[in-house]
Amino acid sequence: MNKYYKSRLEKNRKKNKLCTVIGCDGPEYVKGYCTRHYNKFLKYGDPEGSFDFVNKGKTCSIPTCEKKAHAKGCCKKHYTELFSIRRCSIQGCENPHHANGYCSSHENKRRKHGDPLWEKNNKTDHKQEYRAWINMKRRCLNPDLPEYKNYGGRGIVVCDSWINDFNNFLKDLGKKPFESAQIDRIDNNGNYEPQNCRWVTPSENNRNKRTNVIDMETAREIRKVRNETGLSCPKIGEMFNINSNTVTDVCLNRSWREL
């Protein structure tokens, strides 16, 4: 509370201007209510309590409507219509809007499971795919992340179809084929878009990095030369113009193993 309203409360207390709610002796704050009742008025539409407490046992005041009263004497449907309250975008849900087009219940399901219509014990849990979608966007949009320089900093973007719609992302890529699957861009200089992305193993993802010195074909050639000629790793390194330690790792199958 700022200094203006604090001084206002003090003045009203001295002038004996009290809250208009019966039985309340608190000083008037705004619109004839004390701070406690004014906050209830803002939150519930009634200064005397919550929706359920105030409207307990009452029915909607709209003729022909027999639904339970929600606020200001109206059911949820008529309350949102009459008082221009934005509703949840899920068909059949009359709860007030909370965030991202959903009520608090559907928004919590969307954030936790990646699907606002998620139900327990069914097969629509896309929590892992949703986390992958979020991390993909962060790499391209959040300059505070260390990995941003390798993605958004290089001009890599998320396509319009995916940037604000997880369902489109899931429809194009599908569920993870296995738990450790990762998003891989086929062209490292390309964007995150349906034709350039796929689910791969962590090993396949590491082999498709732009910083890699060799590829799988080169690794096979190195092993072939080693087995057929018996040349030392430094000699083979000179032939392929790479570090001898890299050749050693390839020959001992510590890296670039056959999958």
C-alpha positions as CSV (number, residue, x, y, z in Angstrom):
1,M,0.0,0.0,0.0
2,N,1.4,3.4,-1.0
3,K,1.7,6.5,1.2
4,Y,-1.4,8.1,-0.3
5,Y,-3.7,5.3,0.8
6,K,-2.0,5.0,4.1
7,S,-2.7,8.6,4.9
8,R,-6.2,8.3,3.5
9,L,-6.9,5.4,6.0
10,E,-5.6,7.5,8.9
11,K,-7.8,10.5,7.9
12,N,-10.9,8.3,7.6
13,R,-10.1,6.7,11.0
14,K,-10.0,10.1,12.6
15,K,-13.2,11.2,10.9
16,N,-14.8,7.9,12.0
17,K,-15.6,7.0,8.4
18,L,-16.0,3.2,8.6
19,C,-16.5,0.3,6.2
20,T,-20.1,0.1,5.0
21,V,-20.3,-3.7,5.6
22,I,-22.5,-4.4,8.6
23,G,-20.5,-5.4,11.6
24,C,-17.1,-4.1,10.3
25,D,-15.4,-1.4,12.3
26,G,-12.5,-0.9,9.9
27,P,-11.8,2.5,8.4
28,E,-13.0,3.2,4.8
29,Y,-10.4,2.4,2.2
30,V,-12.1,2.6,-1.3
31,K,-15.7,2.6,-2.4
32,G,-17.0,2.5,1.1
33,Y,-15.1,-0.7,2.0
34,C,-12.1,-1.4,4.3
35,T,-9.0,-3.0,2.8
36,R,-10.2,-6.5,3.6
37,H,-13.7,-6.2,2.2
38,Y,-12.4,-4.2,-0.8
39,N,-10.0,-7.0,-1.7
40,K,-12.8,-9.5,-1.5
41,F,-15.0,-7.2,-3.7
42,L,-12.2,-7.2,-6.3
43,K,-11.6,-10.9,-6.1
44,Y,-15.1,-12.3,-5.8
45,G,-17.4,-9.5,-6.9
46,D,-18.9,-9.3,-3.4
47,P,-17.3,-7.7,-0.3
48,E,-18.6,-10.2,2.2
49,G,-16.8,-13.4,1.1
50,S,-16.0,-15.9,-1.6
51,F,-18.3,-17.0,-4.4
52,D,-19.3,-20.3,-2.7
53,F,-19.9,-18.6,0.7
54,V,-22.0,-15.7,-0.5
55,N,-24.1,-17.7,-3.0
56,K,-24.4,-20.9,-1.0
57,G,-27.9,-22.4,-1.6
58,K,-28.9,-19.8,-4.1
59,T,-29.8,-20.2,-7.8
60,C,-29.2,-18.0,-10.8
61,S,-31.3,-14.9,-10.8
62,I,-31.8,-15.1,-14.6
63,P,-35.4,-16.4,-15.4
64,T,-35.6,-20.0,-16.6
65,C,-32.1,-20.7,-15.3
66,E,-31.9,-23.0,-12.4
67,K,-28.1,-23.4,-12.1
68,K,-26.2,-22.7,-8.9
69,A,-25.4,-19.1,-8.3
70,H,-21.7,-18.3,-8.8
71,A,-21.3,-14.5,-8.3
72,K,-23.6,-11.5,-8.0
73,G,-26.6,-13.7,-8.1
74,C,-25.7,-15.3,-11.5
75,C,-24.5,-18.7,-12.5
76,K,-21.0,-18.9,-14.2
77,K,-22.3,-18.7,-17.7
78,H,-24.5,-15.6,-17.1
79,Y,-22.0,-14.0,-14.8
80,T,-19.3,-14.1,-17.6
81,E,-21.8,-12.9,-20.2
82,L,-23.3,-10.0,-18.2
83,F,-20.1,-8.8,-16.7
84,S,-17.9,-9.3,-19.8
85,I,-15.6,-11.8,-18.1
86,R,-13.3,-13.6,-20.5
87,R,-13.9,-17.4,-20.3
88,C,-11.7,-20.5,-20.8
89,S,-11.3,-21.4,-24.5
90,I,-12.0,-25.1,-23.9
91,Q,-15.4,-25.9,-25.3
92,G,-17.9,-26.5,-22.5
93,C,-15.8,-24.9,-19.8
94,E,-17.4,-21.8,-18.2
95,N,-14.6,-21.0,-15.8
96,P,-13.1,-17.5,-16.0
97,H,-9.9,-17.0,-18.0
98,H,-6.7,-17.4,-16.2
99,A,-3.8,-17.4,-18.7
100,N,-3.0,-18.4,-22.3
101,G,-6.6,-18.8,-23.1
102,Y,-7.4,-21.3,-20.4
103,C,-8.9,-21.3,-16.9
104,S,-6.6,-22.0,-14.0
105,S,-7.5,-25.8,-14.0
106,H,-6.8,-26.3,-17.8
107,E,-3.7,-24.0,-17.7
108,N,-2.2,-26.1,-14.9
109,K,-2.7,-29.2,-16.9
110,R,-1.2,-27.5,-20.0
111,R,1.9,-26.4,-18.0
112,K,2.4,-29.7,-16.2
113,H,1.5,-32.3,-18.9
114,G,1.6,-30.3,-22.2
115,D,-2.1,-30.8,-22.8
116,P,-5.0,-28.7,-21.3
117,L,-7.3,-31.7,-21.7
118,W,-5.0,-34.2,-19.9
119,E,-6.7,-36.8,-17.7
120,K,-5.1,-39.1,-15.2
121,N,-4.4,-42.7,-16.4
122,N,-4.9,-42.0,-20.1
123,K,-2.3,-42.0,-22.8
124,T,-2.3,-38.2,-23.6
125,D,0.5,-37.3,-21.2
126,H,3.0,-35.3,-23.3
127,K,5.1,-33.9,-20.5
128,Q,8.5,-34.9,-22.0
129,E,7.5,-33.6,-25.5
130,Y,6.3,-30.3,-23.9
131,R,9.6,-29.9,-22.0
132,A,11.5,-30.4,-25.3
133,W,9.3,-27.8,-27.0
134,I,9.9,-25.3,-24.2
135,N,13.7,-25.9,-24.2
136,M,13.8,-25.5,-28.0
137,K,12.2,-22.1,-27.8
138,R,14.4,-21.0,-24.9
139,R,17.6,-21.8,-26.9
140,C,16.3,-19.5,-29.7
141,L,14.6,-16.8,-27.8
142,N,16.4,-16.3,-24.4
143,P,19.7,-14.4,-24.8
144,D,20.5,-15.0,-21.1
145,L,21.1,-18.7,-21.6
146,P,24.7,-19.8,-22.4
147,E,23.5,-21.9,-25.3
148,Y,21.7,-19.0,-27.0
149,K,24.9,-18.1,-28.9
150,N,24.8,-21.4,-30.7
151,Y,21.1,-21.1,-31.7
152,G,19.3,-17.8,-31.5
153,G,22.6,-15.9,-31.7
154,R,23.3,-17.6,-35.0
155,G,19.9,-16.7,-36.5
156,I,18.3,-20.1,-35.7
157,V,14.5,-19.6,-35.2
158,V,11.4,-21.7,-34.5
159,C,8.9,-21.8,-37.3
160,D,5.6,-19.9,-37.1
161,S,3.6,-23.1,-36.8
162,W,5.5,-24.2,-33.7
163,I,6.4,-21.0,-31.9
164,N,3.1,-20.6,-30.1
165,D,1.3,-23.9,-30.6
166,F,2.5,-27.0,-28.8
167,N,-0.2,-29.1,-30.5
168,N,1.2,-28.3,-33.9
169,F,4.7,-29.3,-32.7
170,L,3.4,-32.6,-31.4
171,K,1.3,-33.3,-34.5
172,D,4.4,-32.8,-36.8
173,L,7.0,-34.7,-34.7
174,G,4.9,-37.1,-32.8
175,K,5.6,-38.6,-29.3
176,K,9.1,-39.5,-28.4
177,P,9.9,-43.0,-29.7
178,F,11.9,-43.6,-26.6
179,E,12.5,-41.8,-23.3
180,S,16.0,-40.5,-24.1
181,A,15.1,-39.2,-27.6
182,Q,16.3,-35.6,-28.4
183,I,15.3,-33.1,-31.1
184,D,17.9,-33.0,-33.9
185,R,18.1,-30.6,-36.8
186,I,19.1,-32.4,-40.0
187,D,20.7,-29.2,-41.3
188,N,22.7,-27.6,-38.5
189,N,22.3,-24.2,-40.2
190,G,18.5,-24.7,-40.7
191,N,15.7,-23.6,-38.4
192,Y,13.4,-25.6,-36.1
193,E,10.7,-26.7,-38.6
194,P,8.9,-29.9,-39.5
195,Q,11.0,-30.8,-42.6
196,N,14.3,-30.2,-40.7
197,C,13.7,-31.9,-37.3
198,R,13.5,-35.4,-36.0
199,W,13.7,-37.5,-32.8
200,V,17.2,-39.2,-32.5
201,T,19.3,-40.9,-29.9
202,P,21.8,-38.7,-27.9
203,S,24.7,-40.4,-29.8
204,E,23.1,-39.5,-33.1
205,N,22.5,-35.9,-31.9
206,N,26.2,-35.5,-30.8
207,R,27.4,-36.8,-34.2
208,N,25.4,-34.1,-36.0
209,K,27.1,-31.2,-34.4
210,R,28.7,-28.5,-36.6
211,T,31.8,-28.5,-34.3
212,N,32.6,-32.1,-35.1
213,V,36.0,-32.6,-36.8
214,I,35.0,-35.9,-38.6
215,D,31.9,-37.8,-39.5
216,M,31.0,-41.5,-39.5
217,E,32.4,-42.2,-43.0
218,T,35.8,-40.7,-42.0
219,A,35.8,-42.8,-38.8
220,R,35.2,-46.0,-40.9
221,E,38.1,-45.0,-43.2
222,I,40.4,-44.5,-40.2
223,R,39.6,-47.9,-38.8
224,K,40.1,-49.5,-42.2
225,V,43.5,-47.9,-42.7
226,R,44.6,-48.9,-39.2
227,N,43.5,-52.6,-39.7
228,E,45.0,-53.0,-43.1
229,T,48.3,-51.1,-42.8
230,G,49.0,-51.0,-39.1
231,L,50.1,-47.4,-39.2
232,S,50.5,-45.5,-36.0
233,C,47.8,-43.1,-34.9
234,P,50.0,-40.0,-35.5
235,K,50.7,-41.1,-39.0
236,I,47.0,-41.7,-39.7
237,G,46.3,-38.3,-38.2
238,E,48.6,-36.7,-40.7
239,M,46.9,-38.5,-43.5
240,F,43.5,-37.2,-42.5
241,N,44.7,-33.9,-41.2
242,I,43.3,-34.5,-37.7
243,N,44.7,-34.8,-34.1
244,S,46.3,-38.1,-33.2
245,N,44.2,-38.3,-30.0
246,T,41.0,-38.3,-32.2
247,V,42.4,-41.1,-34.3
248,T,43.2,-43.1,-31.1
249,D,39.7,-42.7,-29.8
250,V,38.2,-43.8,-33.1
251,C,40.5,-46.9,-33.3
252,L,39.7,-47.9,-29.7
253,N,36.0,-47.4,-30.3
254,R,35.8,-44.7,-27.6
255,S,34.1,-42.5,-30.1
256,W,32.2,-42.8,-33.4
257,R,31.2,-46.4,-32.6
258,E,28.9,-48.3,-35.0
259,L,25.3,-48.0,-33.7
